[in-house]
């Protein structure tokens, strides 16, 4: 059996973080055991920290505001990740645009709450909801220098209905995220 170590990076509430830990940590898929070896937050007062601790994984906090540049922060992040011999970095609501210092040194995937290449960036849910598109959804993709522009690993959609409000729309997106994100991690680590 092969053991693959992942690091999960987060910035907020940590619902995707918790979902990934519950579905993947110390579980075996196709003779590959996945271990959540590291969790990192760029903010010190977020609920995701408690979620990680609940599973016995003490997160490392590296506050981006303590660094003079995006590149300095990314260098520190990459150093911490490299020390742990991480096989895959998983961005689960990590609200930072990463520089080439990160993207050229770390294999990483990200979840995005739209059907990429539509609606890149931080306001994807609202933009998707307010658009004329008939479908909403989520995408897991590799992280590259281009914001939300890396190769797509998996996407899943649902049909928007006329009576749907933005809260219902967002709930559908999160339900899809919880389904496809762990599947994408498994697919990347077992191929």
N, C-alpha and C positions, 0 to 999 in steps of 0.2 A: 504494500500500500504506500502511496505517495502522500505526503502532507504538504498542502499549499497554504501559505500564510497570507492573510489579507489585512489591510489597514483600512479603517473606515474614517473618513473625514467629515465633520459636521459643523454647523454654525448655529443650530437652533434647537427646536423642540425634540428632535431625534426620533420621530416616528418611523422613518425609513431605516435608521440605525437599529432600532429595536427589532423591526421586522427582519432585517438581515441577520442579526444575531440569533433570533429565535429559529429561523429557517436554515441557517448554515453552520453556526458555530459547533465544532467538534462532530459534525455529521459527515457521512461517507457517501460519495456519489461516484459511480463507475471506478471504484478502487482508488479514489482520491478523497482524502480527509481534508476538509476545509477548517482552518482555525482562524478565528478573529484574534489576531495577535496584538493588535494595536488600534486604539481609537484616539483621534486627535480633534480638538476643537480650537477654533481661532477666537473664541469668546469664552470668558470665565464664568459668566452668570447665566448659562442656558440650561434648560431642563434635560437636554440630551446627555449631559454629564451624569445626572442621576440615573438615567436609563442605562447607560454603560456600566455604572457601578453596581446596579442591580444584578447584573450578570457576572460580577466579579472581575470586570475589566476596568482597571483604573485609567481613565483617559489622561492624555497629556494635553495641557493647554499651552498653546503658542499664540499669544495675542499679536495679530498683525499690526496693531497700532503701536507696538513697541519697536517697530523697525522703521528705518528711514525710507525704504523703498520696497516695492513689490518684489524685486529680485533678491533683496536681503532676506525677506520673510521666506520666500520660496527656497532659498539656499538652506536655511535652518530646517525647514520642513523636509526637504530631500535628505538632509543629513540624518535626521531622526528616523526616517523611513528606511534608509539604507542600513543603519545599524541593526535593524531588526530582521534583515533578510526577507523583506516582504515580496511576495510574488505578484500581488495585484493591489492597487490602491482603488478604493471605491468612494466616490464623492456622493454623499447622501445629504443633500441640502447644505453643501459647503459653499457659502456665498462669497466666493473670491474668484476673481479672474486671475488665472495662473499664467505666469510668464514662461518663456522658453527654458529658463533655469529649471523649472519643474517638468514641463512637458517633454523635454529632451532627455530627461534622466529617470523618469518614473513611468511605468506602465499603469495607466489609470482609465477607469470608466466612470461615467456620470449618468444620472437620471435627469430627464428634462420633461416638464409637464406640457409638452405639445408634440405634434407630429412633425418632427424636424424634416425638412429644413424650414418649415413654417414657424414663425413666432419665436425667434431666438431671444435670449436675454432674460432679465429678471421679471418682466411683466407678462410672461407667456400665457398664463391662465386667463387673465383679463383680456388680453388681445385676442386670444383664440375664442373666448366666449363671445366677444363683441363683433367678431368677424362674420362674414357671409358663409364661412365653411360649414358644411353639413355634419362634420365629424370633429370630435375632440379626441385626445388621447395622450399617450406618453411614449417616450423614446429612451432607450439606453444606448449610449454611444461611447466610443473611445474619446479620450480627452486629447485635443491637439491645440496648436497655437491659435487656431481660429475658434472664437467663442461659439460653443454649441455646434461646431462644424466637423467634428471627427467622424470616422466611419461608423455607420449605424449597425448595432448588434441585433436589436430587437425593437419592434414597435407594436403597439396594440391600440385600437381605436374603439370608439363607441359613437352612436348616432346622437346628435344634439336634437332635442325636441323643442318645440315652440314654447311649451309651458315650463321649461326648465329655468330655474334661477341660477345665479352664479355659484351659490353655495352647493347646490345639487351637482352642478357641473364639476366643481372642484372635488367633491366627494367621489365622483366617478373616476376622475383622474387619479386620485390617491389609491383607490381600489385597484386600478390597473398597475400603478407603480408597485404596490405590495406584491402583486402577482409576477410581473415581468422582471423586476430587479434581481431577486435571488436566482431566477432562471438564467439571466444573462451572466451572472457571476459564475454559476456552475458551468455554463457553456464555454466561457473563456478559459476556465481552469482545467477542464477535462478534455479539451480538444487536442 
